[in-house]
Amino acid sequence: IWVSIEDREGHYLKVIMDEVFGRQNFVQGVIWNRKISPANDATFFSNDHDYIHVFARNIHSARLNKLPREERHNKHYTNPDDDPRGPWNSITFTGNKNRKERPNLYYEITNPNTGDVILPPDNLTWRYSKERTQAMLSEGLFYWGKTGASKSPRIKQFLSDAKPVIPRSVWGHEDAGHTQMAMLEQRAFGGPPFGTPKPERLIQKILCIATKPGDIVLDSFLGSGTTAAVAHKMGRRYIGIEMGEHSITHCAPRLKKVIEGEQGGISKSVEWKGGGGFRFFGLGPPVFDEEGHIRSDIRFPVLAAHVWFSETDCPWDGKGSSPFLGIHDGRAYALLYNGILGDKRPGGGNVLTRATLALIRGEIGKAQPDFAKDNPNYPLTIYGEQSRLTPATLDREQITFKQTPYDIKARA
């Protein structure tokens, strides 16, 4: 989990996250330099940075990706000696151990260009063992300076063998974007201004480190839609949650333009050309009131969808015209609620009796005749206000009865 927070509240959030996730699961506090220029009207300091707290569910199994190399990472690789293996950079061959600490790393090597015998300087050691050094000499992995006569050999490291970059904890605006960039990106999508947008490059950096293509990214405070837009362009699946009006004024229009192939933000760097799609869902009314009772204004289809999802983990596509909700994994489900059987008397039609059971069985037979025919004693779960059938009858009929509202569970 990555949480962005400003300086005033950042330390309090860290303590709360320690309590929630465990201090041992703290990964890193990243500092993001979010401003490209100082705030000259500041009273004390120009507040230029935000924190990003990174926690793992389990630090022992957590894995993060390294960052892909960029041109700036390769600028020190050259090829002054025209080595056929391509550009290279060099590191010192002198180790940082004392001769007395590691006597096996203190030995003579011979410069193949001059024949000079060389020992490590200042009573230090060489970086590698004598056997490995001989192998590296035979492979031409040493650089002896422009004249070939250096007494401080260096080791060649080729660009072709260079590894991805380890992420650092301070992110400058030159590679993670800044607030001015974010404002310009947001304006390109139209709609009213948004107060605190994040630049696409910041989210790109996070998703590079934390995810792989096809992973699911959750942003539970979607804001102007930056996370969803970047995840879409990077081939990640995503869920964005936003309870403000900008879910309609900012997020949905932005994603539509992303799908059309807009070329702002990170589009060019990831070669985004457009495509894909998204689904936009509105949150339904709350099913329960503060005391845990089913709200009086909840109609049958809303409660039916809630019951079906809580039982099956699947969305319900019924019409709400019958107590029969559907069949899942060989079990039928039904709901007696809100006079669905046409009996508007208090309690009437919402109570499981022989008569209402027969009506439910009849609805199942009409909707799924093959299922009812092939499974005459099929298992059935029924939700209702109460049951007037004996436990022995329910058991014999393979009926699981669940009482509303007590057995209707909220999904975590």
N, C-alpha and C positions, 0 to 999 in steps of 0.2 A: 504494500500500500504506500502510495506517495501522496503527501498532503502539503500543499503550498500554504504558507502563512506569513504574515508580515512580522516585523521586528517586535512590535509592542506585545503581541500575544504568543509569539513563537515558543518561548520557554515554558509557558503554562501548558500549551498543547503538548509539548514533549513529555511533561510529567503525566498528563492524562493518558497519552499513548503508551507510556511505560506501564501504567496500571492495566491497560486493556490488553496489550500484546506481550507484556513482560519485558523488563529492561534488557534481558539477554537477547531479545530478538530485534534490538535496534541495529540497523545496518549502517546508516550514515545520515548526517545532517548536511545537505547540499546548500551552498550559498549561490543564489542566482543574482547576478548584477543586472537588474532590470531597467536601468536608466542609461541612456546614451550620453546625457549631459547632466551637470549638477543643477539642483534646485537653488538658484541664487537668492530666492526670497526666504529660504529656511532660517529659522531663528537660531538654531544651534548647529545641526549637521544636515547635510543633504542626504536624506535616507534613500540610498541607491540600491538596496538589496532586499530580497525576500529569502526566507528559509524554505527548504523542501525536506520534510522529515520522511525518511524511508525506513519502514519496518517490514520484517518478514513474519510469516506465520510461525515458521520454525527455522531459526538461523542455521541449524545444522544441515538442513536439506535445501536451503535456498540457493538458487543459482541465478546469476546475472550474466548478461552478454557483454562482451567487449564492443567498443565502437569501431565502425569501419574506418579505415585510413582515409585521410583527405590529403589534398595536395600539400597543405602546410606541414603535414607530418613527414613528407618525403623530401622536403626542400634541402635537407642536409646530405642526401644521397647523391654522390657524383661518381665519376669514373676517370680520375686523373691518369691512371696507368693503362687505360683501354682494356681492362679485364674483360674477356669474352663472356663472363658470367653476368655482366651488366653493372648498373650503379651500385655503389656500396657506401656505407658509413663505417667509421672505425671507433673502437673503444680501446682504452689502455690495457696492456697485457700485465701490468703490475698489479698484484693483489693488495689487499689491505691488512694482511696478517703479518705479524712479526716473525722473523726467522725462528726464534725459539718456540713460538706457538705451533708453527707448522713446518718443521724441518724438511719434510718430504716435498714441500713446494719451493725449496731453495736449492737451485741447481743451475748448471751452466747451459746456455744455448749458444749456437753458433750462427752468426749472420751469414746466410749463403752467398751474399753479394761480395762481402769483404773478407770473410773467414774469421772475423773478430769473435772472440769468446766473451760472452756477456753474462753478468750476474744481476740479480734484481737490485735496484738502487736502495740506498738508505736502510740497509739491513731488513728490507721487506721480503716478500715472496712473490713468485709468479702466480698468476690467476688459476692455472690448471696443473694437473699432474704431468710428470715428465713423459709418460706414455702418450697422453692426449696431445701434448705439445708436439711430439715428433710426428704424429699423424697430421696435425694441422700444418706443420712446416712442409710436409710432402704434398699437401693439397694446395699450397700457395695461399694460405689464409692469413699470412702476416704482411703488414705494410711497414717498410723500413725507411719511410720518408721520401722526399723528392729525389734525393741523391742516392738512395738505397743504402746509406751508411749509418743510419740512425742507431744509437745505442739504447733507445727506448721504443722497442717494437710495439705496434698496435695490431689489433685483430680486425679483419674485415667482416662486416655483417652486410649481406646483400639484400637489396630491396626485394628481390624475389622471395626471400625467406622471412620478410618482415611480418610480424604478427599484428592482429587488430590491436586497437589502443585501449589501455585500461582507463576507465572513467576516472576523472578527478573530482574533487569535492567542491571546487569553486568554478562556476560557469560564467564566463564573460558574455556580454551581449553580442559579441562578434560571432559566436557560434551557437548561442542559445536564444538569440533574439532579445528584443526589448519592448517596453510598453508602447513606444511610439510606433514601432512596426506593427504591433498587435492592433492598435487603433486604426491604422491604415488598412490592414487586412479586413477588419470588421466593417469599415465603411464601404468597402468594395461590394459587400453583399446587400447594401441598402438597409432600410429600417432605421429606427431611432438609435441614437448613440448608446453604447453599452459601457458602463463605468470601468470595469476591471477585466478586459479581455486578456488572454494569454497569447503570445505569438506562436505560430505553428511550429517554428523551429524548436521551441522549448519542449513542446509535447512530442515532437519527433525524436528528440534526444532521449526522453524518458522511455518512449516505446521501443526504441532501438535497444536500450539497456535491459528493459524488463520483459519484453515479449518477443514472440516469433510470429511469422505470418500464420493466420488462422486462429490465433489466440483470441480470447474474449477480453475486451477492455471495458471496465465499468467506470463511468464518471457520474457520481450521484449528485453533483452540482454542476450541471452541464453549461450553465451560463450562456455564452454566445455561440456555443457549439463547436469550439475549437477541437476538443478531444475527439469528438465523433468525426469531424472533417478529416483530421490527420489519420485517425485509425482507418477510415475508409480508403484514403489514398495509399496507405501502407499495407493494405491487404489484411487488416485485422477485423474481426467481428467486434461489435461494440453494443453497449447498452448505455444510453444517456438518460438521466432523470432530471427534470427541471419543473418546479411547481410555479414559476413565474410566467408572466405573459410572454416573455422572450422565447419560450419554447415554440411559440407560434410566430412571433415577429422576427426572431433571429435564427433559431436552430434549424427549423424545417426549411426555410428559404435557402439557408446556407448549404445544407446537404443537397438540395435540389440542384444548386449550381455546381456543386462538386460532381454530382452524377453527370451533369452536362459537360464536364471537362474544364472547369475554370482553371486558370493558370496562375493564380496567386499563391502566396505562402510557399509551401514546399513542393508544389506541383512539378516544377521543372527538375528539381534535384532527384525526385523519385520517378520521373518520366510519366507523370499522371496524364492520362488521355480521356478519362471519363469512364462511366459504366457503373453497373451495380444498382443497388436500390436499398431502401430502408422502409421500415414500418413505423407509423406514428400512432401511439395509443393514448387515449385519454383515460385518466383514472376514474373508475366508477364511484358511486356514492358509498360511504362507509356502511357496512352491514350491521354493525352493532352500535348501541349507544354507550354512554359512559359507564352504565351499570351492567353491561354485558348482555342486554336484551336486544333481540332483533328489532331494528327500527321499524316503526309502524308504517312508514312510507316506502319500505322496500317491497318491490313487486317480485312476482315469482321468477321471472327470467334472471334477475340479478342474484337472488339467493341460489337459484339452480346452478348458475355459472360458478358461484363460489363453492358450492358443495361438490360439483363435478371436479373442479380443479383440485380441491383438497383431497379427494379420493384417488385421482388418476394422474395428477401432475400434467394434465393436458387441458388445452382450452376447450370450452364447450361451444358447439355450433348449433345447438337446438333452437327451436322456435318458441318454447314456453307455452305450448298449447296442450300439453299432456303431462301427467305426473311422471311418465317414463322419460328418464334423462338420456339413457344410452347403455351400451355394453362395452366393458373394458376387461380384457384378459379373462373372458369367460364368465364374468359376473355382471348382472344387470343392476341398475341403480334407478331409484325413484324418489320423488319428493312430494309429500302431501303438505301443501302450504297455500295460504291465501285463496282458499276455495277453488283450487285448480280443477276439482271435479264438478264444479257448478253448485255445490252446496254452500251457501253463504251464511248459514247459521253459525253462531259461535262454536268453534270446535268441530262443526260438521264438515266432513270432507278432509279434515286435517288429522283425523284419528284413524289408525289402522284397525279395521274390522274385517270380518269375512267379506262384507260387501265391497269395501274399498280395495281389498286385496284382489278380488275377482276383477274389478275394473282395471287395476294395474296390470294384472296378467293379460287381460284382454288387449290393452294398449300395446303391450310388448308383442303379443301375437300378431297384431295388425302391422306394427312397424318392422318386426324382425321375425317373419313366419318361419323361416328356416331354422333360426336359433331356437325358437320355442318348440319346434317340432323335433329337432335333433337332441334337445336337452330338456326333457319333460320335467326334470327335477333340478333345474338350473339354480345356482345360488343367486340370491337377491338381497340387496341392501336397500332399506326403506327408511327415509327420514320423515318424522311426523311429530305432532305434539304429544301423542301417547299411543300405546298399543293395547288393544283389548283382547289380543290373542294370548293364549297361555304360553309359557316358555317351552312346553313340550311341543305345541303346535309350531312355534317358530323354528324349533330345532328340526322337526320332521319335514317342514317345508323348505329348509335351508335358507331361512330368512334371518338376516341380521338387522335388527331394528335399532335406530339411533334417534334419540329424542332431541327435538329442537327446543331451545337454542343450545342446550348444554353439551351436546355431542358434535356441534359444528365448531370445527377448530379453525383458528386463524392461522394462516400460513406464515411460517417464519421467513 
